[in-house]
Amino acid sequence: MQARRALRRHWILTCGALATTAAGCSGPPAPDAVIEISNVQFSPMDATVPVGGTVEWQFDDGGLLHHVESPGAFDSGISGAGTYTHTFDHAGTFVYTCSIHPYMTGTVTVR
């Protein structure tokens, strides 16, 4: 996960430097909220984003498998590494859990 963060930091710095000399430096937009999965917990557990906002869950728990899911709304699939991103297209409160560790819960509020 540290390598991914370093690569992202490098891309941001490079893109910023190039933007002063070349137009059109673009990449994926930054998420509106980032939730880290580590130590068998979501951190932070709760997030608030605008309609059209994106949440990114980062699987950073030493390869331990997790599953981010809000039935009928989103489903990361089971993973032990990488990220899962979901963009919310309507307002509401979305309770999510890890089906592998049901005590891991959180909420995304979309306004």
ABEGO torsion letter per residue (X at the ends): XAAAAAAAAAAAAAAAAAAAABBGBBBBBBBABBBBBBGGBBOBABBBBBBGBBBBBBBBAGGBBBBBBBBGABBAEBBABEBBBBBBABBEBBBBBBAABAABBBBBBBX
